[in-house]
Amino acid sequence: MAQATSGDPGSPVTARAGQAFDTGRAVSDVETALAEKLPSDGPPVQEGDPATGEWTGTRGAGFRIIPIWEGDDLTGVYDTDWTDAEDAAMANLALVVGELDRRWGPHRKVSMHVPLFRKQAGAPMPALFQALADLDCYGDLTVWGPTAAEGRWVAVSVNQCDGDAPMIMAAVVSQFAITELPD
């Protein structure tokens, strides 16, 4: 995940830090991203809050990735407290997935294990998956598509870049199909 510019492990990672989880707001953020114009070309560019450096999104040719929730910092959190934080993040994801399933029908899962292995090997991959890997977004994607909105695809996931970092829920909107990468 994009790290705050201060390098302090307790620093917020995204512009969503400190906001309580709200399913309606998260779904609204996904719908807003779905309605936005997507770049037609160019390399992926991470966007951040000019004052804090907190990650606000990434744009690339035909896609957009945004944070829709950031959990609490997990520095010094261990054992059952860490498991509780992970369970809460997954429960929040389930609430968003449930609402999006009601809107767009059943979702599909797209594993992020192949992008992880490709990143480790320095092997090429499609720009969207490269951007997710560059953000340390390795949580499996829950995917819908093509949606009625210009045939776009949508995905959400929960990620954590290391044991002390907060859980982050990210959303993807893509003009291209979001499907499992071959091994």
Backbone as a printed PyTorch tensor [residue, N CA C, xyz], in Angstrom:
tensor([[[  0.8550,  -1.1680,   0.0000],
         [  0.0000,   0.0000,   0.0000],
         [  0.8950,   1.2220,   0.0000]],

        [[  0.4360,   2.2530,  -0.5960],
         [  1.2000,   3.4950,  -0.6040],
         [  1.4670,   3.9110,   0.8320]],

        [[  2.6840,   4.2430,   1.1130],
         [  3.0500,   4.6320,   2.4680],
         [  3.0110,   6.1440,   2.6150]],

        [[  2.6430,   6.6060,   3.7650],
         [  2.6750,   8.0380,   4.0440],
         [  4.1080,   8.5250,   3.9120]],

        [[  4.2820,   9.7430,   3.4690],
         [  5.6100,  10.2520,   3.1730],
         [  6.4950,  10.3750,   4.3960]],

        [[  5.9630,  10.4230,   5.5630],
         [  6.7860,  10.5920,   6.7560],
         [  7.5800,   9.3360,   7.0910]],

        [[  7.1190,   8.1690,   6.6140],
         [  7.7820,   6.9210,   6.9320],
         [  7.4650,   6.4180,   8.3320]],

        [[  6.7430,   7.1850,   9.1320],
         [  6.3580,   6.7870,  10.4760],
         [  5.3030,   5.7020,  10.3740]],

        [[  5.5640,   4.5050,  10.9570],
         [  4.5840,   3.4370,  10.8310],
         [  3.2170,   3.7990,  11.3790]],

        [[  3.1240,   4.7840,  12.2650],
         [  1.8390,   5.1910,  12.8050],
         [  1.1390,   6.2300,  11.9560]],

        [[  1.7800,   6.6580,  10.8490],
         [  1.1920,   7.6750,   9.9790],
         [  0.0540,   7.0960,   9.1560]],

        [[ -0.9480,   7.9040,   8.8760],
         [ -2.0160,   7.4360,   7.9960],
         [ -1.4440,   7.0820,   6.6210]],

        [[ -2.0530,   6.1220,   5.9680],
         [ -1.6120,   5.6900,   4.6540],
         [ -2.4870,   6.3180,   3.5760]],

        [[ -3.7740,   6.4470,   3.8450],
         [ -4.6990,   6.9760,   2.8540],
         [ -5.4320,   8.1960,   3.4150]],

        [[ -6.0940,   8.8940,   2.5230],
         [ -6.9070,  10.0370,   2.9330],
         [ -8.1560,   9.5890,   3.6970]],

        [[ -8.3900,   8.2870,   3.7980],
         [ -9.5420,   7.7410,   4.5410],
         [ -9.2200,   7.4800,   6.0130]],

        [[ -7.9880,   7.7020,   6.4140],
         [ -7.5930,   7.4390,   7.8040],
         [ -8.4740,   8.2360,   8.7580]],

        [[ -8.8780,   7.5820,   9.8340],
         [ -9.6600,   8.2450,  10.8710],
         [-11.1520,   8.3040,  10.6060]],

        [[-11.5850,   7.8880,   9.4190],
         [-13.0150,   7.8860,   9.1110],
         [-13.6200,   6.5550,   9.5420]],

        [[-14.7170,   6.6100,  10.2420],
         [-15.4190,   5.3840,  10.6250],
         [-15.9440,   4.7030,   9.3640]],

        [[-15.9740,   3.3760,   9.3920],
         [-16.5040,   2.6530,   8.2370],
         [-17.9890,   2.9220,   8.0890]],

        [[-18.4170,   3.1820,   6.8650],
         [-19.8290,   3.3930,   6.5520],
         [-20.0930,   2.7310,   5.2070]],

        [[-20.9360,   1.7030,   5.2000],
         [-21.2130,   0.9620,   3.9690],
         [-21.7530,   1.8860,   2.8840]],

        [[-22.6890,   2.7550,   3.2310],
         [-23.2800,   3.6630,   2.2440],
         [-22.2510,   4.5730,   1.6070]],

        [[-21.3410,   5.1080,   2.4140],
         [-20.2980,   5.9770,   1.8720],
         [-19.3450,   5.1910,   0.9820]],

        [[-18.9670,   3.9930,   1.4120],
         [-18.0550,   3.1650,   0.6200],
         [-18.6720,   2.8360,  -0.7400]],

        [[-19.9370,   2.4400,  -0.7470],
         [-20.6210,   2.1180,  -2.0050],
         [-20.7700,   3.3750,  -2.8590]],

        [[-21.0810,   4.4970,  -2.2420],
         [-21.1760,   5.7610,  -2.9700],
         [-19.8360,   6.1160,  -3.6210]],

        [[-18.7310,   5.8860,  -2.9110],
         [-17.4050,   6.1410,  -3.4730],
         [-17.1560,   5.2650,  -4.7030]],

        [[-17.5800,   4.0040,  -4.6320],
         [-17.4270,   3.0950,  -5.7730],
         [-18.2590,   3.6180,  -6.9470]],

        [[-19.4980,   4.0020,  -6.6830],
         [-20.3600,   4.5080,  -7.7570],
         [-19.8180,   5.8020,  -8.3650]],

        [[-19.2530,   6.6770,  -7.5390],
         [-18.6550,   7.9100,  -8.0380],
         [-17.4800,   7.5820,  -8.9550]],

        [[-16.6180,   6.6510,  -8.5240],
         [-15.4820,   6.2500,  -9.3580],
         [-15.9530,   5.6120, -10.6570]],

        [[-17.0400,   4.8650, -10.5890],
         [-17.5870,   4.2110, -11.7800],
         [-18.0650,   5.2340, -12.8020]],

        [[-18.5280,   6.3850, -12.3410],
         [-19.0410,   7.4240, -13.2360],
         [-17.9530,   8.3480, -13.7800]],

        [[-16.7440,   8.3010, -13.1890],
         [-15.6710,   9.1930, -13.6130],
         [-15.0980,   8.7940, -14.9680]],

        [[-14.5560,   9.7810, -15.6460],
         [-13.8510,   9.5230, -16.8880],
         [-12.5310,   8.8270, -16.5440]],

        [[-12.2230,   7.7620, -17.2690],
         [-10.9800,   7.0420, -17.0580],
         [ -9.9540,   7.4780, -18.0950]],

        [[ -8.6820,   7.5520, -17.7100],
         [ -7.6560,   7.9320, -18.6870],
         [ -7.6170,   6.9260, -19.8340]],

        [[ -7.3760,   7.4090, -21.0310],
         [ -7.3010,   6.5000, -22.1830],
         [ -5.8870,   5.9930, -22.4270]],

        [[ -4.8960,   6.6950, -21.8770],
         [ -3.5190,   6.2470, -22.0520],
         [ -2.6510,   6.7990, -20.9280]],

        [[ -1.3950,   6.4620, -20.9600],
         [ -0.4560,   6.9530, -19.9650],
         [ -0.1690,   5.9350, -18.8990]],

        [[  0.9820,   6.0960, -18.2410],
         [  1.3580,   5.1720, -17.1660],
         [  0.5240,   5.4400, -15.9150]],

        [[  0.4380,   4.4560, -15.0310],
         [ -0.2620,   4.6770, -13.7670],
         [  0.3970,   5.7900, -12.9620]],

        [[ -0.4310,   6.6230, -12.3620],
         [  0.0450,   7.7400, -11.5520],
         [ -0.6670,   7.6900, -10.2130]],

        [[  0.1270,   7.6320,  -9.1290],
         [ -0.4680,   7.6890,  -7.7940],
         [ -0.7740,   9.1310,  -7.4520]],

        [[ -1.9310,   9.3340,  -6.8380],
         [ -2.3580,  10.6650,  -6.4310],
         [ -2.3770,  10.7180,  -4.9150]],

        [[ -1.9980,  11.8720,  -4.3740],
         [ -1.9800,  12.0110,  -2.9270],
         [ -2.4410,  13.3830,  -2.5010]],

        [[ -2.8340,  13.4570,  -1.2460],
         [ -3.2070,  14.7370,  -0.6670],
         [ -1.9680,  15.6280,  -0.6600]],

        [[ -2.0450,  16.8270,  -1.2440],
         [ -0.8570,  17.6710,  -1.3390],
         [ -0.2570,  18.0470,   0.0190]],

        [[ -1.0710,  18.1390,   1.0440],
         [ -0.5770,  18.5560,   2.3570],
         [  0.0270,  17.4020,   3.1500]],

        [[ -0.5390,  16.2040,   3.0230],
         [ -0.1130,  15.0970,   3.8870],
         [  0.6030,  13.9730,   3.1440]],

        [[  0.4180,  13.8910,   1.8380],
         [  0.9930,  12.7920,   1.0710],
         [  0.1690,  11.5220,   1.1440]],

        [[ -0.9350,  11.5480,   1.8720],
         [ -1.7830,  10.3600,   1.9790],
         [ -2.3530,  10.0020,   0.6110]],

        [[ -2.3790,   8.7030,   0.3260],
         [ -2.8380,   8.1920,  -0.9580],
         [ -4.3270,   8.4660,  -1.1490]],

        [[ -4.6920,   9.0770,  -2.2830],
         [ -6.0970,   9.3510,  -2.5990],
         [ -6.5770,   8.5550,  -3.8050]],

        [[ -5.6660,   7.9860,  -4.5720],
         [ -6.0540,   7.1930,  -5.7250],
         [ -4.8950,   6.9830,  -6.6790]],

        [[ -5.1470,   6.1240,  -7.6480],
         [ -4.1910,   5.8510,  -8.7230],
         [ -4.9840,   5.7710, -10.0140]],

        [[ -4.4760,   6.4570, -11.0410],
         [ -5.0950,   6.4250, -12.3640],
         [ -4.1110,   5.8470, -13.3550]],

        [[ -4.6330,   5.0430, -14.2650],
         [ -3.8280,   4.5020, -15.3510],
         [ -4.7170,   4.3070, -16.5670]],

        [[ -4.1180,   3.9050, -17.6620],
         [ -4.8660,   3.7330, -18.9080],
         [ -6.0340,   2.7660, -18.7060]],

        [[ -7.2390,   3.3190, -18.6780],
         [ -8.4470,   2.5190, -18.5730],
         [ -8.8370,   2.0860, -17.1740]],

        [[ -8.1860,   2.5990, -16.1320],
         [ -8.5730,   2.1740, -14.7830],
         [ -8.3360,   3.2650, -13.7480]],

        [[ -8.9560,   3.0480, -12.5840],
         [ -8.8010,   3.9130, -11.4030],
         [ -8.8640,   3.0130, -10.1830]],

        [[ -7.9760,   3.2660,  -9.2180],
         [ -7.9530,   2.5520,  -7.9360],
         [ -8.0880,   3.6100,  -6.8490]],

        [[ -9.0040,   3.3810,  -5.9030],
         [ -9.2040,   4.3510,  -4.8240],
         [ -9.3010,   3.6410,  -3.4700]],

        [[ -8.8700,   4.3140,  -2.4140],
         [ -9.1200,   3.7730,  -1.0770],
         [-10.5460,   4.1360,  -0.6710]],

        [[-11.2620,   3.1830,  -0.1020],
         [-12.6140,   3.5010,   0.3580],
         [-12.7570,   3.3390,   1.8720]],

        [[-11.7090,   2.8260,   2.5270],
         [-11.7020,   2.7310,   3.9880],
         [-10.2980,   2.3950,   4.4460]],

        [[ -9.9080,   2.9510,   5.5820],
         [ -8.6450,   2.5990,   6.2370],
         [ -8.9240,   2.3270,   7.7040]],

        [[ -8.5050,   1.1670,   8.1610],
         [ -8.6780,   0.8060,   9.5620],
         [ -7.6600,   1.5030,  10.4490]],

        [[ -7.6600,   1.1330,  11.7060],
         [ -6.7330,   1.7020,  12.6760],
         [ -5.3230,   1.1530,  12.4690]],

        [[ -4.3520,   1.9460,  12.8720],
         [ -2.9590,   1.5200,  12.8690],
         [ -2.8390,   0.2790,  13.7490]],

        [[ -2.0640,  -0.7020,  13.3070],
         [ -1.9380,  -1.9480,  14.0630],
         [ -0.5790,  -2.1050,  14.7410]],

        [[  0.1590,  -1.0120,  14.8640],
         [  1.4330,  -1.0700,  15.5710],
         [  1.1860,  -1.4720,  17.0230]],

        [[  1.8590,  -2.5150,  17.4550],
         [  1.7100,  -2.9940,  18.8310],
         [  0.4620,  -3.8200,  19.0640]],

        [[ -0.2690,  -4.1440,  18.0180],
         [ -1.4830,  -4.9570,  18.1510],
         [ -1.1190,  -6.4010,  17.7990]],

        [[ -1.4240,  -7.3380,  18.7010],
         [ -1.0290,  -8.7310,  18.5060],
         [ -2.1640,  -9.6810,  18.8710]],

        [[ -1.9430, -10.9270,  18.5390],
         [ -2.7930, -12.0410,  18.9390],
         [ -4.2680, -11.7970,  18.6170]],

        [[ -5.1250, -11.9600,  19.6140],
         [ -6.5630, -11.8780,  19.3570],
         [ -6.9920, -10.4770,  18.9320]],

        [[ -6.3050,  -9.4370,  19.4200],
         [ -6.6560,  -8.0780,  19.0020],
         [ -6.3870,  -7.8830,  17.5020]],

        [[ -5.2720,  -8.4420,  17.0140],
         [ -4.9510,  -8.3470,  15.5830],
         [ -5.9780,  -9.1450,  14.7780]],

        [[ -6.2990, -10.3490,  15.2520],
         [ -7.2940, -11.1850,  14.5710],
         [ -8.6430, -10.4780,  14.5520]],

        [[ -9.0080,  -9.8230,  15.6390],
         [-10.2710,  -9.0760,  15.6900],
         [-10.2780,  -7.9400,  14.6620]],

        [[ -9.1460,  -7.2440,  14.5140],
         [ -9.0490,  -6.1580,  13.5320],
         [ -9.1880,  -6.7050,  12.1140]],

        [[ -8.5420,  -7.8390,  11.8450],
         [ -8.6590,  -8.4630,  10.5260],
         [-10.0900,  -8.9250,  10.2700]],

        [[-10.7100,  -9.5370,  11.2680],
         [-12.1010,  -9.9880,  11.1310],
         [-13.0380,  -8.8090,  10.8830]],

        [[-12.8090,  -7.6940,  11.5660],
         [-13.6480,  -6.5080,  11.3660],
         [-13.4840,  -5.9650,   9.9480]],

        [[-12.2600,  -5.9590,   9.4420],
         [-12.0240,  -5.4950,   8.0690],
         [-12.7370,  -6.3960,   7.0620]],

        [[-12.6660,  -7.6970,   7.2850],
         [-13.3390,  -8.6320,   6.3770],
         [-14.8620,  -8.4990,   6.4900]],

        [[-15.3710,  -8.2030,   7.6700],
         [-16.8110,  -7.9790,   7.8420],
         [-17.2420,  -6.7140,   7.1060]],

        [[-16.4120,  -5.6660,   7.1600],
         [-16.7110,  -4.4460,   6.4080],
         [-16.7390,  -4.7370,   4.9100]],

        [[-15.7650,  -5.5090,   4.4370],
         [-15.7400,  -5.8910,   3.0200],
         [-17.0080,  -6.6610,   2.6600]],

        [[-17.4150,  -7.5770,   3.5140],
         [-18.6240,  -8.3680,   3.2470],
         [-19.8600,  -7.4750,   3.1270]],

        [[-19.9250,  -6.4120,   3.9170],
         [-21.0610,  -5.4850,   3.8230],
         [-21.0740,  -4.7810,   2.4640]],

        [[-19.9080,  -4.3330,   2.0020],
         [-19.8190,  -3.6760,   0.6830],
         [-20.1480,  -4.6780,  -0.4120]],

        [[-19.5800,  -5.8800,  -0.3290],
         [-19.8360,  -6.9150,  -1.3320],
         [-21.3270,  -7.2480,  -1.3790]],

        [[-21.9570,  -7.3740,  -0.2270],
         [-23.3950,  -7.6760,  -0.1930],
         [-24.2100,  -6.6160,  -0.8990]],

        [[-23.8870,  -5.3560,  -0.6590],
         [-24.6290,  -4.2680,  -1.3110],
         [-24.3670,  -4.2550,  -2.8160]],

        [[-23.1340,  -4.4620,  -3.2190],
         [-22.8270,  -4.4580,  -4.6590],
         [-23.4110,  -5.6910,  -5.3510]],

        [[-23.4780,  -6.8280,  -4.6580],
         [-24.1550,  -8.0030,  -5.2140],
         [-25.6330,  -7.6960,  -5.4710]],

        [[-26.2680,  -6.9550,  -4.5540],
         [-27.6800,  -6.5960,  -4.7450],
         [-27.8560,  -5.7090,  -5.9850]],

        [[-26.8800,  -4.8750,  -6.2630],
         [-26.9670,  -3.9560,  -7.4030],
         [-26.6070,  -4.6280,  -8.7230]],

        [[-25.5550,  -5.4710,  -8.7040],
         [-24.9970,  -5.9810,  -9.9620],
         [-25.0230,  -7.4910, -10.0950]],

        [[-25.5840,  -8.1830,  -9.1210],
         [-25.6170,  -9.6410,  -9.1960],
         [-24.3780, -10.2590,  -8.5610]],

        [[-24.2910, -11.5780,  -8.6400],
         [-23.1980, -12.2850,  -7.9620],
         [-21.8170, -11.8510,  -8.4690]],

        [[-20.8980, -11.8020,  -7.5430],
         [-19.5140, -11.4350,  -7.8540],
         [-18.6930, -12.6780,  -8.2030]],

        [[-17.4960, -12.4280,  -8.6840],
         [-16.4930, -13.4710,  -8.9120],
         [-15.2560, -13.0960,  -8.0970]],

        [[-14.4440, -14.0680,  -7.7870],
         [-13.1700, -13.8250,  -7.0940],
         [-12.0400, -13.8870,  -8.1140]],

        [[-11.0930, -12.9860,  -7.9630],
         [ -9.8710, -12.9930,  -8.7610],
         [ -8.7130, -12.9740,  -7.7760]],

        [[ -7.9380, -14.0350,  -7.7880],
         [ -6.8150, -14.1760,  -6.8680],
         [ -5.6860, -13.2180,  -7.2480]],

        [[ -4.9920, -12.7450,  -6.2470],
         [ -3.8310, -11.8790,  -6.4710],
         [ -2.5070, -12.6300,  -6.2670]],

        [[ -2.5520, -13.9730,  -6.1920],
         [ -1.2980, -14.6920,  -5.9700],
         [ -0.3710, -14.6210,  -7.1820]],

        [[ -0.9140, -14.6730,  -8.4020],
         [ -0.0600, -14.5870,  -9.5920],
         [  0.6080, -13.2090,  -9.6890]],

        [[ -0.1290, -12.0910,  -9.5020],
         [  0.5700, -10.7990,  -9.5050],
         [  1.6550, -10.7060,  -8.4320]],

        [[  1.4240, -11.2850,  -7.2690],
         [  2.4410, -11.2740,  -6.2180],
         [  3.7020, -11.9920,  -6.6950]],

        [[  3.5400, -13.1860,  -7.2630],
         [  4.6980, -13.9440,  -7.7330],
         [  5.3840, -13.2410,  -8.9030]],

        [[  4.5930, -12.6520,  -9.8000],
         [  5.1960, -11.9210, -10.9220],
         [  5.9780, -10.7110, -10.4260]],

        [[  5.4470,  -9.9950,  -9.4410],
         [  6.1550,  -8.8390,  -8.8870],
         [  7.4830,  -9.2860,  -8.2690]],

        [[  7.4450, -10.3730,  -7.5050],
         [  8.6660, -10.8720,  -6.8820],
         [  9.7070, -11.2810,  -7.9190]],

        [[  9.2440, -11.8110,  -9.0540],
         [ 10.1470, -12.2680, -10.1100],
         [ 10.5310, -11.1460, -11.0760]],

        [[  9.9000,  -9.9720, -10.9290],
         [ 10.1610,  -8.8780, -11.8620],
         [  9.5810,  -9.1390, -13.2400]],

        [[  8.5770, -10.0130, -13.2990],
         [  7.9470, -10.3680, -14.5800],
         [  6.8520,  -9.3600, -14.9330]],

        [[  6.6470,  -9.1250, -16.2220],
         [  5.6270,  -8.1550, -16.6260],
         [  4.2110,  -8.6580, -16.3460]],

        [[  3.3160,  -7.7010, -16.2040],
         [  1.8960,  -8.0160, -16.0350],
         [  1.0900,  -6.8260, -16.5280]],

        [[ -0.2100,  -6.9970, -16.7640],
         [ -1.0320,  -5.8730, -17.2090],
         [ -0.9400,  -4.6940, -16.2400]],

        [[ -1.0930,  -3.4820, -16.7810],
         [ -0.8980,  -2.2480, -16.0090],
         [ -1.7490,  -2.1990, -14.7390]],

        [[ -3.0050,  -2.6410, -14.8020],
         [ -3.8490,  -2.6100, -13.6040],
         [ -3.2370,  -3.4710, -12.5030]],

        [[ -2.8410,  -4.6840, -12.8210],
         [ -2.2680,  -5.5680, -11.8140],
         [ -0.9090,  -5.0490, -11.3370]],

        [[ -0.1400,  -4.4330, -12.2270],
         [  1.1290,  -3.8340, -11.8180],
         [  0.8830,  -2.7020, -10.8200]],

        [[ -0.1280,  -1.8710, -11.1140],
         [ -0.4600,  -0.7680, -10.1990],
         [ -0.9120,  -1.3030,  -8.8430]],

        [[ -1.7380,  -2.3440,  -8.8260],
         [ -2.1580,  -2.9490,  -7.5570],
         [ -0.9500,  -3.4890,  -6.7960]],

        [[ -0.0420,  -4.1530,  -7.5030],
         [  1.1590,  -4.6870,  -6.8650],
         [  2.0420,  -3.5600,  -6.3330]],

        [[  2.1730,  -2.4800,  -7.0920],
         [  2.9850,  -1.3490,  -6.6470],
         [  2.4120,  -0.7040,  -5.3840]],

        [[  1.0990,  -0.8400,  -5.1870],
         [  0.4340,  -0.3170,  -3.9910],
         [  0.4110,  -1.3310,  -2.8490]],

        [[  0.9780,  -2.5190,  -3.0820],
         [  0.9010,  -3.6340,  -2.1290],
         [ -0.5400,  -4.0650,  -1.8920]],

        [[ -1.3780,  -3.9350,  -2.8960],
         [ -2.7740,  -4.3840,  -2.8190],
         [ -2.8410,  -5.8350,  -3.2850]],

        [[ -2.5400,  -6.7450,  -2.3840],
         [ -2.5130,  -8.1620,  -2.7390],
         [ -3.7110,  -8.9380,  -2.2060]],

        [[ -4.7070,  -8.2470,  -1.6500],
         [ -5.9210,  -8.9240,  -1.2280],
         [ -6.6760,  -9.3990,  -2.4560]],

        [[ -7.2110, -10.6240,  -2.4070],
         [ -7.9700, -11.1280,  -3.5500],
         [ -9.0840, -10.1630,  -3.8930]],

        [[ -9.3370, -10.0230,  -5.1850],
         [-10.3440,  -9.0890,  -5.6800],
         [-11.7140,  -9.7490,  -5.7410]],

        [[-12.7260,  -9.0190,  -5.3160],
         [-14.1130,  -9.4040,  -5.5050],
         [-14.5860,  -8.5580,  -6.6800]],

        [[-15.0350,  -9.2210,  -7.7650],
         [-15.2020,  -8.5550,  -9.0630],
         [-16.6320,  -8.6820,  -9.5880]],

        [[-17.1030,  -7.5900, -10.2040],
         [-18.3580,  -7.5680, -10.9570],
         [-18.0530,  -7.0080, -12.3390]],

        [[-18.7130,  -7.5430, -13.3280],
         [-18.5420,  -6.9350, -14.6410],
         [-18.8290,  -7.9100, -15.7550]],

        [[-19.0760,  -7.3470, -16.8810],
         [-19.1700,  -5.9010, -17.0870],
         [-20.4750,  -5.3470, -16.5050]],

        [[-20.3930,  -4.1620, -15.9310],
         [-21.5700,  -3.5070, -15.3630],
         [-22.3020,  -2.7600, -16.4710]],

        [[-23.4840,  -2.2780, -16.1510],
         [-24.2660,  -1.5020, -17.1160],
         [-23.6240,  -0.1440, -17.4000]],

        [[-22.7230,   0.3030, -16.5200],
         [-22.0720,   1.6070, -16.6790],
         [-20.9390,   1.4920, -17.7040]],

        [[-21.2740,   1.6540, -18.9630],
         [-20.3080,   1.6300, -20.0580],
         [-19.5160,   0.3340, -20.1210]],

        [[-20.0820,  -0.7600, -19.6160],
         [-19.4020,  -2.0460, -19.6620],
         [-18.1790,  -2.1320, -18.7790]],

        [[-18.0990,  -1.2540, -17.7960],
         [-16.9340,  -1.2380, -16.9130],
         [-16.9830,  -2.3740, -15.8960]],

        [[-15.8260,  -2.6910, -15.3830],
         [-15.6580,  -3.7090, -14.3550],
         [-15.3260,  -3.0250, -13.0330]],

        [[-15.7660,  -3.6290, -11.9370],
         [-15.5240,  -3.0910, -10.6030],
         [-14.9720,  -4.2160,  -9.7320]],

        [[-14.0340,  -3.8510,  -8.8600],
         [-13.5040,  -4.8180,  -7.8900],
         [-13.2720,  -4.1100,  -6.5610]],

        [[-13.3750,  -4.8620,  -5.4800],
         [-13.0250,  -4.3630,  -4.1470],
         [-12.1840,  -5.4310,  -3.4540]],

        [[-11.3410,  -4.9690,  -2.5320],
         [-10.5370,  -5.9080,  -1.7480],
         [-10.0930,  -5.2420,  -0.4630]],

        [[ -9.6570,  -6.0700,   0.4770],
         [ -9.0410,  -5.5830,   1.7050],
         [ -7.5870,  -6.0250,   1.6660]],

        [[ -6.7130,  -5.0950,   2.0130],
         [ -5.2840,  -5.3350,   1.9050],
         [ -4.5760,  -4.8300,   3.1410]],

        [[ -3.3730,  -5.3420,   3.3410],
         [ -2.4970,  -4.8470,   4.3950],
         [ -1.0750,  -5.0690,   3.9160]],

        [[ -0.2540,  -4.0160,   3.9180],
         [  1.0870,  -4.1460,   3.3520],
         [  2.0900,  -4.7560,   4.3160]],

        [[  1.8630,  -4.6800,   5.6030],
         [  2.6990,  -5.3800,   6.5820],
         [  1.9420,  -5.4920,   7.8950]],

        [[  2.5200,  -6.2060,   8.8420],
         [  1.8260,  -6.5310,  10.0830],
         [  1.4070,  -5.3620,  10.9410]],

        [[  2.0520,  -4.2010,  10.7870],
         [  1.7120,  -3.0410,  11.5960],
         [  0.8090,  -2.0490,  10.8650]],

        [[  0.7480,  -2.1670,   9.5490],
         [ -0.0250,  -1.2190,   8.7450],
         [ -1.5210,  -1.4540,   8.9420]],

        [[ -2.3050,  -0.4240,   8.7370],
         [ -3.7540,  -0.5990,   8.8490],
         [ -4.3050,  -1.4390,   7.7030]],

        [[ -5.4490,  -2.0390,   7.9380],
         [ -6.1750,  -2.7070,   6.8580],
         [ -6.7380,  -1.6080,   5.9640]],

        [[ -6.6870,  -1.8220,   4.6640],
         [ -7.1840,  -0.8300,   3.7110],
         [ -8.1330,  -1.5150,   2.7410]],

        [[ -9.2980,  -0.9280,   2.5490],
         [-10.2230,  -1.4150,   1.5360],
         [-10.0550,  -0.5160,   0.3160]],

        [[ -9.8040,  -1.1610,  -0.8220],
         [ -9.6190,  -0.4270,  -2.0660],
         [-10.6690,  -0.8720,  -3.0700]],

        [[-10.9960,   0.0420,  -3.9790],
         [-11.9170,  -0.2560,  -5.0720],
         [-11.2120,   0.0240,  -6.3910]],

        [[-11.5530,  -0.7720,  -7.3880],
         [-11.0120,  -0.6340,  -8.7330],
         [-12.1720,  -0.4640,  -9.6940]],

        [[-12.0200,   0.4620, -10.6310],
         [-12.9310,   0.5800, -11.7610],
         [-12.0620,   0.4360, -13.0010]],

        [[-12.4690,  -0.4280, -13.9300],
         [-11.6560,  -0.6890, -15.1170],
         [-12.5200,  -0.7530, -16.3640]],

        [[-11.9900,  -0.1940, -17.4240],
         [-12.6330,  -0.3020, -18.7340],
         [-12.4300,  -1.6990, -19.3080]],

        [[-11.4430,  -2.4070, -18.7810],
         [-11.0840,  -3.7450, -19.2860],
         [-11.4950,  -4.8120, -18.2880]],

        [[-11.6790,  -6.0160, -18.7850],
         [-12.0690,  -7.1400, -17.9320],
         [-11.0260,  -7.3540, -16.8340]],

        [[-11.5140,  -7.6300, -15.6260],
         [-10.6420,  -7.9620, -14.5050],
         [-10.7880,  -9.4640, -14.2980]],

        [[ -9.8080, -10.2010, -14.8080],
         [ -9.8550, -11.6610, -14.7580],
         [ -8.5350, -12.1950, -14.1980]],

        [[ -8.5930, -13.4290, -13.7600],
         [ -7.4250, -14.0860, -13.1820],
         [ -6.2790, -14.1320, -14.1810]],

        [[ -5.0830, -13.7860, -13.7310],
         [ -3.9120, -13.8800, -14.5960],
         [ -3.4560, -15.3380, -14.6500]],

        [[ -3.0210, -15.7980, -15.8140],
         [ -2.5140, -17.1780, -15.8900],
         [ -1.1750, -17.2880, -15.1740]],

        [[ -0.8910, -18.4920, -14.6580],
         [  0.3870, -18.7260, -13.9530],
         [  1.5740, -18.4940, -14.8470]]])
